Amino acid sequence: MLSEKELVEKLKSGDKRAFETLFIEYKDIVYTIVCRMIYNKNQIEDITSDILLKIYKNIRQFDERAKLSTWIYRVAYNHCVDYITKLKRNPLEAYKPLDAMFSLSSSSPNPEEASLKSEKDKVLYALVDSMPERYRMVINFYYLEETSYKDISEIMGIPIGTVKTYLFRAKVYLKKKMQEMGFYERM
Amino acid sequence: MNGCREFRQTIIRFFSGDLAENEEKLLNKHIRECGRCKKEFLFHKEMAFMLKNRPLSEAPESVIEKVLSLIPEKKLVYAKPYFNWRIILSISCVAVAWGIAVITIYFPPPLSFINIFVNKLILMIIKYLSLVKNPYFLIGVVAYSIVFSLSSIFFFWKTQVREAAFSRI
């Protein structure tokens, strides 16, 4: 098993096997980030491939002072943000994100939904997915591999204080919505 | 009631790992005494658990295969030179040395102990060179210096060539 430093060295030297190892390790996380950011489900695979290719092309720009995972999340996040921005500029391609509740009864469900355990989980995840992008991604990154505030701030390019505020507001919002939907009695 | 309202905010911050030790102690004490805040605490605990355990989406293998098919096997290709502080320092030193040399030729400094020594040395070299009957010798020295400098630059450039294939895609 290679250490992160050794892996990065091999990656920077263009070793194809090292990239294969990296992609196997991070493909699900990158795919998950894309799933949680992009509503257009037909594009998810292509966007994930584009991100992996971007990682390959830009690996030499990786500054080893940061964690490799943080850098990969940042590449994925920025790529998705660029994609969303591009869609917004093209109203024919862009469409309104699925409402959380519609996505629950959709005939083409989110790839994650197949393995969900309970209705409560489904509703909570749907509510997270229906939040504005910044709140959604702060809460997703926070619970994804337990990313630290500092790392989230680096990934999203926002101050740590803002990360904390978004996380706080997102939790307040989720609690309120869950109560409104009757999953928890009012306290 | 106001106390409870504040504690409810503290509960959210607790599950973000954002509480100081004394705040945590106060919260612990309060939720042992207040049933409603305890309920709120358990709600956030369950929510944190659900979010933490949200399953990752499984990427299809085709995603990796597609990217790997575009990546060439490891080959020796020229990669764009990269600059770090050592290289920039070396280049700056050379530039400064040349600058000093040019300035010294055009504006000779007043004689000091070191200058007298350097002057003597230069005069000695000139005297030696003037003894050489064949002027081609001097041309040879200059040509040698140029070749030496160019080969140094070439070897420096070679160190910048890496095993990489980044320019292929």
Interface residues (C-beta under 8 A of the other chain):
Chain A: K12 S13 G14 D15 K16 F19 E20 F23 I24 K27 D28 I29 V30 Y31 T32 C35 E45 T48 S49 L52 L53 Y56 K57 R60 N110 P111 E112 S115 L116 K120 D121 L124 Y125 V128 I139 Y142 Y143 E146 K164 L167 F168 K171 V172 L174 K175 M178 Y184 M187
Chain B: Q9 I12 R13 F15 S16 D18 R36 K39 E40 F43 H44 M47 A48 M50 L51 K52 R54 P55 L56 S57 E58 A59 P60 S62 V63 I64 K66 V67 L68 L70 I71 P72 E73 K74 K75 A79 Y82 R162 E163 A164 A165 F166 I169
